[in-house]
């Protein structure tokens, strides 16, 4: 069973193929996002991104996000979830301006359609 923190770890590692694959599996398995348990991790970046992803998926699926996501803050330094945003100025600007709100409010940046297939 895919845990949301596995998706967060893959995204933070910059492995976009693994991130997409895990997301598809996760959403196939997880029908009620509101009941998703909080990840048990000591890595604050993984926890913050897990909360952001849970909120993002819940919004897109018209579900309620897990209650625990409200108490999870962001990261100190901006994190770009698409490697090429670090070298492509226009992509970086797009990510900074239009990253989905659950990501952006925690300082994670990605294109507006990040993981949208899900």
N, C-alpha and C positions, 0 to 999 in steps of 0.2 A: 504494500500500500504506500502510495506517495504521500509524504507529509509536506505541508506548505514550506517548511524550512528547507527542504531539499531543493525546491524551486528557487528560493532566495539564495541558497549557497551557489547554485549553478549560475544564477544571474550575476552575483557578485564576482564569480570567477571569470566572467566574460564568455561563458560557454552558451551561446545563443541557441544552438541546435538542441542541446540538453535541456535548456530552460523551456523551450517550446514543447519538447517531447514530454517532459515531466508535467507541464501545465495541462496538456491534453489528457494525460492519464489521471491527473488529480481531479480535473473537472468531470471526468467520466465516473470516477469513484465517489466523489464528494457531492452529495445532492443537497444537503442543508448546510450552507456556509455559516449560519448563525451558531451552529453547534460545534464549530471547529475549535478544538482545544488550543490554548496558548502554547507555542513551542517552548520546550524546556531546554533552553540554550543559554550559555553565559556570553555569547557573542552578541553585543548590542546591535551591530549592523544587521546580522541575520534576523534578529527579533524585529527591528524596525522595518526591514523590507518585507518580512512575513506579514506584519500588520498592514502595510501598504498594499500588498498583493491581495490579502483577504478582503480589504475594502474595495479594491479595484474590481475583483471578480464579483463581489456581491452587488456592486453598482451595476455592472454590465448584465448581470443575470436577474436584476430586479428582486434581489433578496436583501435581507438584513445582514449587516456585517456582525461578526462576533463582538460581544460587549467588550472583551479585553483589548480590542484594538484602540479604543478611545484613550486608554491610559499609556499607550506606547508613543514615545516621542520620536524625533528624527535623529539623524546623524549630525556630527559637528561639521564635517567637510562635505561638499557636494560630491555625489557619486553618479557617474554616467553609466547607464546600463547597456549602452551600445558603444563598443570600443571606438568605432569610427567617429563618434562625436568629439573625441579628444583631438582629432587631427583635421576634421572638416568643419570649418567655421560656421557655415550656413546650417549644417545639421545640429551643431552645438546650440546655436541660437534658437532653432526650432524646438529642441528639447527643453531648453530653459524657459521658453515662452509657453509651450503647449503640452508639456508633459502632463499626463493625467493627474488630477488633483491629489488623489491618495498618495501618489509617489512624490509629487512636487512638494507637498506640505512637510515631507520628512527629508527633503533635500536629495531625493533620488530623481534622476532625469532620464527620460527616454522619449522617443517620438510619440505623438498623440495616439497612434494606433498600436502601441506596444502590447503584444500578446492579445490583440483584438480578435484573432481567429477563434479564440477561446470564448 
